[in-house]
Amino acid sequence: MTTFDLIQHLHRQRAFSERTFGPGPRTAGVCDHIRKELAEIEADPADAKEWIDVILLALDGAWRAGLTPEGIAGGILAKQTINEGRTWPDWRTAPADKAIEHVRGGAAEGRNGLAIPLANEEASECDAS
């Protein structure tokens, strides 16, 4: 398997997306598309292409919200670290059709935000929920 460079991919994806779908936030359009893809996942949870569509749309929404490729990559790493530091309920006691959310007030709860670089900025606070 070839090594994947997320930052290089994000530059490529942004160029394609901006050329194909136009500039600007397009938040409502991106969210609408994500909802459609989620419905397709619910209809066929094993269809990997639909899961990938959601990932690509989320990355598209992130750059459209002003995040740099480096900010997106760093945000993914930082958020994973935050999630790993949180307290989670026992998954065996959770209903399979409901989200499993972290325990509020846990060890990592004090971290209010991630410093994520926006386009043309040093860093911005982004909700780490």
C-alpha positions as a printed Julia matrix, in Angstrom:
129×3 Matrix{Float64}:
   0.0    0.0    0.0
   1.2    3.51  -0.81
   1.79   6.05   1.95
  -1.03   8.6    2.08
  -0.2   12.29   2.52
  -3.34  13.85   4.02
  -2.14  17.43   3.62
  -1.29  16.92  -0.05
  -4.69  15.28  -0.56
  -6.47  18.22   1.1
  -4.79  20.67  -1.29
  -5.89  18.46  -4.23
  -9.43  18.06  -2.88
  -9.84  21.79  -2.29
  -8.68  22.64  -5.83
 -11.16  20.13  -7.3
 -14.01  21.18  -5.04
 -13.54  24.91  -5.56
 -13.31  24.42  -9.34
 -16.3   22.06  -9.46
 -18.67  23.4   -6.77
 -17.47  26.99  -6.41
 -15.95  28.97  -3.55
 -17.41  29.96  -0.21
 -18.75  28.13   2.83
 -21.71  26.32   1.18
 -22.47  25.01   4.69
 -26.14  24.23   4.04
 -25.28  22.43   0.8
 -22.49  20.38   2.36
 -24.73  19.44   5.32
 -27.56  18.5    2.95
 -25.21  16.26   1.01
 -23.9   14.64   4.21
 -27.5   13.88   5.29
 -28.14  12.19   1.92
 -25.0   10.1    2.3
 -25.99   9.11   5.85
 -29.34   7.87   4.52
 -27.44   5.74   2.0
 -25.28   4.34   4.82
 -28.38   3.47   6.84
 -29.73   1.61   3.8
 -26.45  -0.27   3.24
 -24.01   0.01   6.18
 -21.42  -2.21   4.45
 -21.02   0.13   1.46
 -17.56   1.58   2.07
 -17.98   4.14  -0.72
 -20.75   5.9    1.23
 -18.64   6.11   4.39
 -15.81   7.59   2.3
 -18.26  10.11   0.79
 -19.08  11.35   4.32
 -15.38  11.68   5.13
 -14.69  13.65   1.94
 -17.69  15.9    2.54
 -16.57  16.57   6.12
 -13.1   17.51   4.88
 -14.7   19.74   2.24
 -16.77  21.46   4.9
 -13.69  21.95   7.06
 -11.71  23.86   4.44
 -14.84  25.81   3.48
 -15.11  26.83   7.17
 -11.65  28.35   6.86
  -9.35  25.6    8.14
  -6.01  25.07   6.44
  -4.91  21.58   5.35
  -2.41  21.66   8.22
  -5.16  22.77  10.6
  -7.42  19.93   9.52
  -4.66  17.32   9.92
  -3.59  18.76  13.28
  -7.2   18.98  14.42
  -7.77  15.31  13.63
  -4.72  14.32  15.7
  -5.61  16.65  18.57
  -9.25  15.56  18.7
  -8.27  11.87  18.74
  -5.96  12.59  21.68
  -8.76  14.41  23.51
 -11.16  11.52  22.9
  -8.6    9.0   24.14
  -8.22  11.0   27.35
 -11.94  11.13  28.07
 -13.96   8.79  30.22
 -16.44   6.67  28.27
 -19.3    4.46  29.49
 -19.08   0.71  29.01
 -20.14   0.1   25.41
 -21.71  -3.22  26.42
 -24.38  -1.34  28.39
 -25.22   1.14  25.63
 -28.08   0.67  23.15
 -26.68  -0.19  19.72
 -28.91   2.4   18.04
 -27.82   5.35  20.2
 -24.64   7.41  20.29
 -22.13   6.58  23.0
 -21.07   9.93  24.42
 -18.21  10.63  26.79
 -18.89  11.16  30.47
 -19.27  14.91  31.07
 -16.87  16.27  33.65
 -14.26  13.58  32.9
 -10.48  14.06  32.99
 -10.17  15.68  29.54
 -13.32  17.77  29.93
 -11.34  20.85  30.92
  -9.96  21.23  27.39
 -12.37  23.7   25.85
 -10.9   24.02  22.4
  -8.35  23.06  19.81
  -6.04  25.66  18.35
  -6.61  25.1   14.63
  -5.0   27.36  12.02
  -7.49  29.02   9.7
  -6.59  30.28   6.25
  -4.47  33.45   6.61
  -4.41  33.2   10.43
  -2.12  31.8   13.08
  -4.73  29.82  15.04
  -8.35  29.87  16.1
 -10.22  28.18  18.92
 -12.54  25.48  17.66
 -15.07  23.67  19.87
 -13.67  20.32  20.95
 -16.97  18.64  21.81
